[in-house]
Amino acid sequence: MRLDILKNIQAEKEITNAIILTHNIDFIFIQTVVLSAFRKCGHPSLTIFADAQCAFDTFSQQMPILDGLGTRYRVVPVAMKPGFRFHPKAILLSGQNSATLFVGSGNLTFGGWRENAEVWIHYQTQIDGTGPFAAFKKYLYEVIKLISLPDTIKAEIEEAFDQSTRGWAKFLSDSADLLGKAGAGPSLLELYAQIFGNETADHLIICCPYFDEEAEAIKLIAQKTKALRTTIYLQPERTNLLQHARESLGSNITLVPVSFFHQNKDGESREAFLHAKFIAIEKANRVHIFAGSANCSNAALIIPGAAGNAELVCVQEMSLDEFHQKYINELVELQGEFKLKNEHPDIQTTEKSWPVKILAARCEGRSLVVTYNAPEGFELSLCQVDDTSLPFSFVSPHKIILTVEILPHVIVLQGKINNNIVRSQIAWIDIETQLRSTARYRSLFDNIRTRITPSEWGIGAWNEILVIFCKNLEYMPPCSISGLTTKTDNEKKNTEPFEFTAEDVFSNSYNKPSLTKWQLPLFSSSDHRTQSLQQLMLRWFGLPITDDDANNDDTIHEPPDDDSDDEDDDGGDRPIPIKTKKKTSEHTITERDCRRALQLVNTVTNTMINQKYLLARTPAQLATDISIVSALFRVGYREEWIDDNVFFSATQKIWSALFFTTEIDPSCGVIEYRFKISDSPKDFVEQMQSATLSAALVAWSLAASDKTVSPENSRFNLASVLAVARLPWLWEGGMYNDIAREIAALVCISERSSDNQKELLESYNKRWTDLRRRGESISRLEKAIEKLTPAEICNQIRQNDLMKGEILWQGSAGFCVVTEKCKRQDKANVNVLRLQGKKGDGDFKASYTIPIKSLLDPEVVPLTEVFGIEQRKVLDIFLSELSTGFA
């Protein structure tokens, strides 16, 4: 009963999914304490099933100061038949390598998780096997039969038990150790009887705070077990058992007054509410224990079928000595007589009753779907989302759909019953795209927030972020979608792919991408650059920055000592005060740091070129991944944490897989391949395209100085231009000003020093313009020769020598680079470096080689309006620059 749930959660490692069952719920406790604990164990997705009445009552009281509900964590209200409650208490922590399950009596409140005397049974897959987890999964599927819009909730349960990402879940045992009831099936007492049988019990022990008014459940259990004697442990003044009910019990039923005391580190004691609930049946020095959420009442134990409470208990068998050690010895028996109340006090209830009840409100994109219960004759007339009345249409009776333009938070329904106006309760709205972000995304987000700070930032912090980024790339549950988006509201209204025109791209006065407009005061200190990098990456990451994520960057949250006052079982629990301590960091670069950086860059690269990853990632996930790795690689390269060879080798491999060749289709990269096979190419573009991604790609392609001359740099410059040619919509994914602002920000942040920021941005502005013009020129060249083959035009080529670094076009083999100088003669073979198709070097018959420079000759490829003089001039200059680098 002294198990500290919060400390146990924090001690877990790399948890990806958490599922909680509770009767009562305190949103402020979740916001101020629980999310902090979950952040330390891996930022899992958090799905909470709570009693609908309790959840909406508490929400109505706490709503003004809540944050994160419906975005960082999901609360699923579960409504039972009138008069009964959703009452189970459990916590599942699911990771890739193991899982932990707590089943007990504590509500998701400060009292239930920290202060009360609660019973918790703790299961771990490595120790206890998977039987309890199989039983819990089965119980969850019974619970989702009670809720509205269950599909998304089912997907979250499936992810928590997904066999492809969780070794422990591949071979679940048969269900064991748990008994539950959720709106169907036999009563718990019937299930108990199947285990303890018809034999006479030596001793029946009951411990719980609540009973039905006439103590009928006590009598029936004693009768069913044929108990020779019965002991009921209860806490005076903290039980609802009445005096007249006690007097109706037989002489073989004894009430024992007990209490429970916490001790703080100074040895001081304080009494706690005894909220633990268990029934134990002793026979021949062996004890069967049924411990969990169920009180000794008709609603909890006796009523079968759709009526009655939803409950969940654990089944244990142990020796009498072990039972006393684990359960009884922690109770302090009180001396002297005690009296029970003659009647229940007249308690003012805070529960509200609404004639119309919202069951679920879930927003996906611009669509908001709402389901509700209402009496016969109700006519819905108004849907108020936040402070705005929105039009709606019926999907089916009691299910409507609305279109929202901005992120919604709460909703109220209004209508008439017999000409009387009635309103529903205020309900929160689940934002599905944000709720479906994975634990790995949230962990990466938090590491960006906490590690990219002036006191932390350096190669060590950069390496740590790469570690988390690798884990994020490798975690691909089939039923989870990241839900991330980096689009602004303006971008969402401008999602059509951009098409270049001769009038703008090749005009001498063309100057739309103006970086100098966005000069930023970022060079005054490294601290300013670090803070700006953090904010840029958080913004690029696309998850909302909540109060939970916006704590002081140098602060660690710690739970307090157990020195608080008593709390009522289901009352509103107060927030816990937070203690803080500061962190310090060293910036010394060691040889080990450099070796680790190389290893991590290689790991990121190998993951991002893996076909399983490339095909499994959603377009939004892939766009976010590219944006983040772009910023990380560029910063690492400009800070000289990785050198030219590492940067160019890694980025060339990633870009080749993204833009030029894949195992499944050597003729194109994965983005183009997935675009072509998509059921809706337009939707694919819309999900992936953004100003952020365009800016990230441009900044990545321009990371090396324009004064850097090397074969690696030339090859990367060629790859950049070809990528623009193949997928112009990816490089023009938003408004010019939006892209320019993001490029300017990343350039300024990642430059170590600059005497003249304007001059720097003007240089990048020219290189960006050149990149766009060259990409369009290559695209037009490919259109001009798309119906030709090397065999058809090779004899028209008058060029006799192929220089090292010469760029060739070889039809279906794509573009290649000549590795050694040679003659274009019939019998000679030309060694080349391929950019697509077969990996590595290859060769072609010299006489069939097609130098791109020769294709600029109007006698080989005639002048047209599409591919004219201006485009040939652009390519001629570009080819000269490339050949210098390759030579």
N, C-alpha and C positions, 0 to 999 in steps of 0.2 A: 504493500500500500504506500510505500515510500518511493516508488518508481517515478522519476522525473522525466516526463514525456519530452519536454523541450530539450533537455540535455541529451537524451537518447537520439532525438532527431538530428541535432547538431553533430553528433558523433558519427553518423552515417556518412558514407562517401559516394559521390557520383550518382545520386538518386535522380532519375529522370521523370518519374511520375509519382504523385502522391494522391491517394483517394481517401477521404475522410467521411465517416458517417457520424452524425450527431443529432441529438434532439434539439437542444437549445444552442444558440450561436451568438457570439459577440464579435461584430465586425471590427470594432476598434481594437480588441485584443488581437485579432488576426493582423490588422494593419500595423500595429505598433510593435508586436512581439513575434507572432508566428511567422510572418514572412521573413523576418530577420533570421530565424532559425533555419528555415528552408533555404535561404540564400547560402548558408554555410554548408549545406549538404548537397549542393549541386543545382540549385534553382529549378527544381522539378515543376512540371505543370501541376496545378493544384485544383482538384475537383472535390467539392464538398456537397454531400447530400444532407439536407437539414429538414426538420419538420417545417412545413409550409407556414403554419400559423406563427410559430416562434420566429422564423426568418423574417417574415414581413412585419411583425410587430417590432422587432429590434431594428429593422431597417428604417421604419418610419421615425424612430427616435434618434437614430444616429446618422441618418442620411446627410445632413449638412456638412459633416466633417469627414466623410468617407472618401477614400481614394483607392483605386486598384480593383474594386469589385466589378466584375464583368470584363476586365481587361487583363489584369495580372492573375486573378484567380476566379474560378467559377463556383457559384453556389446554386445548387439544384434544389428547389423547394419540392418536398414530397408531401402530398396531401393524402390522409387516410379517410376512412369513412367517418361521418360526423360523430364526435364524442371520443375518438381514438387518436393516437399519436404515432408519428414516426419516431421511434425511440432507440434504435441501435447506436452503439458507440464503437468505432473502430478506426484504425489508421493503417493504411497500406503504403509502404515505401518501396517502390520498385526501381531497381537498377539493372544494368546490363549483366552483372555478374552474380548478383544475389538480391534477395528481397527480405523485408522485415514486416511483420504484421503484429499490431497491438489490438486486442479485443478486450473491452472492459466496460466500465460504468461512467467514465468521465465525459461530460459535455465539452464542446469547443468554447470554453470560457476560462478565465483565469482560475476560478474555483476548480473546474473540472480537470484542468491540465497542470495546475501547480499547487493549489492550496488545500483542496479537500482530501479526505482519506478515500481513495478510489481503488478499485481492484482493476489491475491490468494484467492480462496474460500475453506474454511476449513470445513470438515465434520467429525463427530465422531459418531460411532455406538450408543453410549449410549444416545446421544442428538438428532441426526438427523435421527435415524433409519437406515435401511440397503438398502433403495432404491437406493441412489447414488452408493453404493458398488456393487449392482447387475448390475447397468448400466455400471460401470467401468469394471466388469468382462466380460460382454458381449462385450465391446469394445476391451478388450485384445484379445478375441478369434477372432475378426476381424483382429487385427494386426498380429497375428501369421499366418494368411493366406498369408501374404506378405513376410514371411521369409523362409529361407532354413533350412533344418533339424529341424523341429519344435517340434519333440516329447519330447526332454528334456526340452524345454522351456514350453511346455504345462504342463509337470509334475510340474514345479516350480509354475506356476499359480494355478494349482490344490492344491498344498500344501498351498498356501497363503489363499485359500478359503476352506480348508479341514474341513468338518463338524465334523469329529471324534475328532479333536484336537482344534476346535474353536467353543465355544458356540454361539458366535454372528452370525456364518455362517450357523447354522442348519436350520434356517427358513428365508432365504433371501426374502425381499419384492419384489414386481414388480419393474422393472427399473424405476428410477425417477431422475430428476434434471440434467441429463447430455445429451448432444447431441454430436454426433461424426460422422466423416466420415473417413474411412480408405480403400481407394482403391475400393469402391463399394457404391451403394446406391445413394439417392438423394443428391442434394447440401445442404449445411448448410442453405442457404437462403430459400430453400423450406421447410426445417424443422422448421425454424423460423416462416415462414408464417402459418404453421399448428397450432402454438401456439397463435400468435397475431391476426390471422384471417384477415377479409377483411374490418374491420372498419377503419375509418380515425383516424390517430394518431395526437394528439395535438402537439407533439414535438418529434423529432428524435434526439438523442444525440450519437455521434460517437467519440470515443477516441482511437487512435492507431498511431503508427509512420509510418506505411508503407501502400502504396496504389498502385493500378495498374496505369500505366503510363497515361492513359486518364481519370482516375477517374470514370470509368464506373460502378464500384461496388457502389460508393456513389450514383450515379444517379439512379441505379436500386433499391437500398434499399429505397431511398426516394419515388420512384414511387410505389413500392410494399406496403409500409406502408401508402401511401397517406398523408404523413406528411405535416401538415400546415406550419411547419417551421423546419429547420434542423440546429443543431449546431455541428461543428466539433472542438474538442479540439486537438491541436497539439503543439509540442515544436519546435519553430524556430531553424533552423540549425541542427535539429535532425530528420527531416522528409524527405521522398523522393517525396512528392507531389510537382509537378512542377507548375510554374506560369501559363502556358497556360492551364493546366487542371483546375486550380482554376477559370480562366476566363470563362471556359465552363460551370460552375455550375450556377444554377438558382439564382435569387435574394433572394429566400427564404432560401438559404443555406449560413450560416455564419461561418467563420473561426475565432476561438478565440485562440490567442496565450497564452499558459500556460507553467508552469514549475513545478518542484517538488524539495523540499529542505530537506536534512537530517540535523539534529542537533545533535552534540555530547554532551557529559556530561557537557561541559563547555559553552554550549549555542551557539557555533559557527555553522554557516550554510554553507552548500556546496550544489551546484546544482547536481542533479542526472539525469541520462537519463530516460525519461518517456517512459517506454516500456510496460506499462499497455495497455490492449486491451479489450474494451467492447463496445457494442451497446445497447442503452437503448431506449425503446419506451414508451412514456408517453401518458396516456389517462385518463382523469377524476381523476387526482391526484393519479393514480396508475401507477407503472412503471414495465415493463418487461425488465430484464437485461440479456443479453447474454455475458458472460465474460469468457475469456480463452485465447486460443492460436491464434485465428484467426484474422489476419489483415483485413482491408477493401479492399480486392483485389479479382480479378476474380479467381485466383488460390485457395484462401482460402474459398470463399463464393459462387461462382456462378457456377463453373463447376461440373457437376454430374458424376457418374460412376467411371471408373478406372482411369481417369485423375484427375487432381487437387491435392491439398495438402491433407495430412492426418491432421485433426484438431480435437480438443476436447474443448468444451465449457460447462459452467454451465448455467442453467436457473434459474433465481430468479424473484420473484414478491414481491414488497414492496411498501410502501407509498412514495410519492414524498419527504417528509421530510427525511425519512430514507435513500432514495437513495442519497440525497445531503450529508447527514452526512457520509455515508460510502464511497462514490465515489468522489463527486465533491468538497467538502470542503477542501480536502487535496491538491487540485490543486491551484497553485498561478497564478492568471490571470496577464499577463504582459501588461503594458501600452504602448501606442504608436503604430505606424505603423510597420509592418514587411514585408519583401519581401521573396518570395520563389525563388528558383533557376530556371533558364530558361532551364537548361539541367542537366542531371546527371553528376557529375564529373567523369573523367576517372580514376576509381579506379583499381589499379593493383590487380587482384585476385590471391589468393594463391591456388585456387582449381586446382586439377590435373585431367586429363582425362586418363583413362587406357583402352586400347582396350579389355583387359582381366581383369575381376573383380572377386576376390575371394568373395564368399558370406558367407561362414562359414567354419571353420576348428576346428574340435572337436576330442580330443584324449581320448580314453577309453582303459586303460591298455596299450598294445603295438600297438593298432590299431588307426591310424589317418585317419579320413574321411574328405574329402575336396570337397566342391561344388563350382562351378564358372560359370560365364557367359562369353561367347566369341562369336565373330561374326562367321558367316558361313565360313567354310573353314579353321578354326583354327586347327592346329595340335599340341597337347601338346607333348613336348619332354623332359622337365626337371622339376623336383620338388625339390626345394632347401629348406631344413628344417634347420634353423639356418645357419650354414656354410657348410652343407653337402648335396650332391645330393643323393637322395634316389630313389630306384625303386618304381614303382606304378603300379596299375592295375585298370581298369575301372569297376565300379559297374554298371553304366549306363552312358549315354551321360552327360558330364559335372559333373560327380561325380566319384571320385577316392578314393582308399584306399591305405595307406602305412603302413609299419611296422617300428616302432621306438624302439630303444634299450634304449635310455635315455630320460629324460623329455624334450620335445620340447618347443620352445618359439614362433618362427615366421616362416612364410613360404612365398615363392615366387614361382610363376609358370612362365614357359617360353615355348614358342613355335614359330611356324611360320604361317604367313598369306601371301600367294603369295610370298613365299621365303624370306619374311622380318621377322627378329627376333623381337618378341614383348614380353614384360614382364608384369606381373600383378603388382598391388600394393603390398607392404609388409603388411601381415595380421598377427594379433596375433592368437594364438592357445588356445582354451579353454581346460583346463585339467578337465575333467568331475568328476573324483573321488574327486578332491579337491573342486570343486565348489559345489558339493552336500553335503559337510559337513554341519551339522545343526547349527543353532544359539546356541543351548545349548552346542555343542562341542566347538565352538569358544569361548563362554563365559567361559567355564571351562578352556580352554587353556590359556586365558588371565588372569584368576585368578591364575593359577599356575605360570604364568610369573610375576605377580605383587605382589602376597602374599607370595610366597616362596623366601623371600629376608631377609638378615640379620636384616634390620630395622623392618620387619613385622612378621617374622616367630615366631610362638608360638601356643598354643592351640587355641587361638582365630582365627588366620588365618587358622589353620587346620580345625576348625569347619566351617568357611566360605567356604572353598573349598568343604567340604562335602555337604553343602547346594546346591552349584551349581552342584555338581556331582549328587545329588538326582534329581534335575530338568532335568539334561541331561538324566538320566535313564528313567524318566517318559515321556519324549517327544518322541513319536514314530509316526510321520506322515507316512501314508502308502506309499506315493509316493516319499519319500526322502531316500537316502542311504548315510551313513556317508562318504563313500569314503576313510576312513582312512586305512592306511596300515603301519605296523611297520617293514616290510621286508627291508633288505638291498639288494643291487643288487646281492650279492653273494647268499643270501637266495632264491631269486626269481629263481635262476638257480638250486637250490637244494631243491625242494619241495616234493620229494618222502618221504613217511613215513619211519622212521628209524626202523630197525629190530635189536634187540639184538641178539648176538650169544654167545654160550658157550665159544668160544675161547677168546672173549674179556671181557665180563662182569664178568665172574667168574675166570678169570685168576688172579693169585697172583700178577703178574706184571702189572695188569690193572691200568692205571693212566692217562687216557685221559683227564678227566675233571680237569684240573689243575688251581685252583683259584689263587695260589700264584704267578703265572706268571703275574697277573694283580694287583699287589700291588699298591695302590694309596696313595698319600700324603694328606689324607683327615682328619687326626686326629689333625692337628696342631691347629685348632680353630673351634668353632661352626659355625662361618661365612663361613669357607671353606666348611663345611659339608652342610650347607644350600644352598649355591650357587651350589654345585655339585648335590644336590637333585633336585633343580630347573631344571638344564640342563638335568639331566637324565629323569625327567618326561616329559619335553618338547619333548625330543627325542623319548621317548616311545609313546607319544601321537600321533606322526605321521604326524601332519600338518606342512607345510613349515613355517619356521620362517621368515616373511617378514620384510621389513623396518618398516612397520606400527606396527608390533608386537614386534620389537626389540628396542623400545625406552627405555630410562633410567628407571629402575625399580621403582624409587621413584618419578617419574614425573607425574603430572596431566596436561593434555593439556586443555587450555582454549581459546575460541575465542577472538579476539581482539575487542576493541571498534570500533565503526563505524566512523573512521577518515581517511579513504583512499580516494584517488583521484577518479574521475569519470572513468568509464570503458565503452567501446563500447559494444553494445549488443552482437555481435558474435565474438568479438576479443579474443585472448588468454589472460586469466586472470592470474595475478601474484599470487604466493603463499602468504599466509598470514603469518606474523611473529607469532611465538608461544611464549606465556608467560608460565612460569612454577612456581610451588611452591612445596615445599618439604612436605612429609608426615612423621609423627612420629607414633610410636606404642609402647604400653606398653606390657610387657611380663608376668605380674602377673597372676598366675593361681587362679581363683576363684571357689567357689563351684558351682556357676551358670554355668561356663564354663564346668565343669565336668558333670553336669546334662545334659547340651546341647549336649555334646559329646556322652553320652549314648543314648540320644534320636535320634541323627542323625545316629549313627551306626545302631540302630534298624530300622530306616527308610530305609537306604541303603540296609540292609539285607532283609527286607520284600519286597522291590521292586525287588531285584535281584532273589528272589525265586518265584516271581509271574509268573504264567504260561504264561500270555499274553506277559509279557516282554521277557521271555525266548524263546518264539516261534516267536516273531516279530522282534527281533534284528537280523541284518545280521551277518554272521560269523565274518566279520572284526570288526563290532561294538562290538560284544560280546568279542572278543579277547582284544580289547582296554579297554573295561570296566573292565575285569578281571585283566589286567595289572595295571590299575590305582588304583583299590580298593586294590590290593595286596600291592602296595607301601604305600598307605595311611594307611591301617590297620597295616602294619608292623611298620611304623614310629610311629604311635600313640601308639602302644603297647610298643615299645622299649623306647619311651619317657615317658612312664607311664601315658599317658593321658587317656588310658583305661586299665583296669586290666585283669588278667587271665580269669576270668569268662566271661567278655564281649567279649574278643577276641576269646576265644575258642567257645563260644556259637554262635556268629555271623558267624565265618568262617565255623563251622560244618554245619550250616543250608545252607549256600551258596554252600559248596562243595557237600552236599547231593543232592541238586537240580541239580547241574552241572554234577555230576559223577555217582550217585547211584539210584535215584528214582524220578519220576515225576508223576503228577496226571494222565497224559495221558498214561504212560507206567511205572508201578511200578518196572519193572525189570531192568531199566537202567536210567541213568541221561539224561538230555536234550541234551548234546553234542552228546552222542552216539545215542540217538533217532533221532536227526536231521541228523546225518551222515547216518543212515540206510534208512531214508525216502527221502534223497536228490536225485534229478534227476541225479546229478553227484557227487557221494561221493568224487571223486578225486578233483573236483573243490572246494567242501566244505572244504576239508583238506587244499588245497592250499591257500584259502582265510583266514583261521583261523590260520594256523601254522606259527610260527616265533620264532626266538631266543629270542626275547623280552618276548613273552608269556611264553615260557619254563622257562626262568630265573625268571620271576615273580612268577610262580607257585612254583618253587624250593625254592626261597627266602621266600615265604609265608609259605610253609610247614616246613621250618626250623627256623621260627621266634622265637619259644620258645627255651630256653636253653636246651641243652641235659641233663642238671642236674636237670631240672624241673620234679618232680615226682607227678603226679596227674591223676585221672581217665580221666579228660578232655583232658590232653595232650596225654595220651595213646590212647584215642579214635581218636584224630586228627592224630596222627602218623599212626594209622591203616588206617584211611581214605586216607591219603597221599599215602601209599603203594598200597592200592587197586586202587586208581586213576591212578597210574603209570601202574599197571597191566592191567587195562581196556583200557586205551588210551595212549599207549607208544608214538605214533606219536605226541601227544600234548606236551609231556615232552622232546622230542628230535626234536624240530622244526627248527633246524638250525645247523650250524657248531659248533663243540665242543668249539672252541676258542671264538666264538661269544657269546654263552650261558655263558661260564665261565666268560668272561669279564663283562657281565651285572650282573651276580650274585655277583661278587666281588664288583662291584660299589655300588649296593644297600646294601650289607652287611656293607661295610665301611661307607656309608653315614648314615645308620640307627643305628649304634652302638654309644652309648653316649661317651664311652671311651675305650681305649685299650692300654696296655703297649707294646704289641707285635702284630703288625698287621699280620706278617707272621704266628705266632702261631694261631691267630684267623682264618685266611683263611685256614690253614691246617686243623683245626677242622671242618670248614664247608665243606672242600673238602672231608674229610672222611665221613661226614654225607650224602653228596650228593651221593657219591659212594655207601654207604649202602642203600640209598633210591632206587637207580637204581637196585641194585642186589636183594633187597627184592621185588620190584615190578615185576621183571622178574621171580623170584621164585614163587610168588603167581600166576602169569599168567600161569606158567608151571604146577603148581599144579592143577589149574582149567582145563587145557587141559587133565591132566591125569585122572580126575574124571568126565569129562563132560558127560559121558554116564551112570554114576552111580546115584543112589538115596539113601537118608539116610536109607530108609527101607531095601535096599539090603545089606548094609554093617554095619548096626548098631550092629548086633550080633557078628561081628568080632572085635569090639572095646573091649579091655580088661581093659580099664580105668574104675574104679568104682566110683571115686569121681570127681565132678566138682567144681573147685575152683572159688571164686569170681574173675571176670576178665578173666575167661576162654573164648577163642575165639572159636566159633562154626561155622561149615559150615552146612547149612540146605537146601541144594539143591536150589530149586527155590526161597526159602525165603532168600537166600543169607547168608551173614555173620552176626553173632550176638555175643553179649557179655553177659556172665552170670553175673547177678547182685547180687546173693547170693549163698554161698556155699551150695551144696546139693549132694545127692546120685543119681547115674544113675540107678534107680529102676523103675519097670514097672508102679506102681501106682502114682509115684511122678510126679509133674509138675515142670518145670524149668522156672523161670522168666528170661527173657532176654531183652536186649536193641537191637532193630533191627537197622541195618544200611541202609536198603532199604525196599521197600514194605510198609507195614503198619507203621505208625508213632508211636513213643513212645515205651513203654514196651509191651511185649506179653509173651506168654508161649508156651512151647513144652512139650510133654510127655518125661520124662527123658530118658527112654530106647531108644528113637529114636534120641537122640542128638549125634552129631558127632564132638567131639573136634578136631580142626585142628592138635593139637600135635599128636593125634593118627594116623592121616593120614600120618605122616612122617614115621610110622612103615612100613618097606618093606613087612611085612606079610599082611598088610591091602591094601596098594597101592604099587605094585611091583616096583622095581627099573627099570628105563628105561633110555635111552640116553637123553630124554627130561627132565625127573624129576629124577635126580640121587642123589648121596650122597652130592655133593656140595650144591645143592639147599636146601636140607633138613637141612644141617648145618646152612645155612643162616636163614631159617625160625625158627629153634629151638632157636637160639639166639634172634631173633626178638620177638618170643612169650614169652620168659622169661622176656624181657624188658617190654612188654605190661602188663603182669600179675602183675609185681611189681607196675606199675602205677595204675592199677585198684584196687589192694589190698590196 
